[in-house]
């Protein structure tokens, strides 16, 4: 299984578990998943691709921004808009990606 497929499977599972949904613009969802997969391949962890880091390696070690990040786990706040609360104005209805 490719890293992209693995991250897609993770995203679907986490969305279901966290009772969140994907963005109505599925291209945003797929772009974020692609970035997570790339970071998983390059750094060994799915570091949030939507932030700037002085050192990605240091951030991976700190684990704060590894997906699901601390703000997502604690408050259901996803900076990347990968996981959205159903009442978010950008929320779609999907928790599954074809």
Secondary structure, DSSP 8 states (H G I E B T S, - for coil): --HHHHHHHHHHHHHHHHT-B-BSSHHHHHHHHHHHHHHHHHHSS-B-TTS--S-HHHHHHH-TTBSS-HHHHHH---TTSSSB-TTSTTB-S-S---
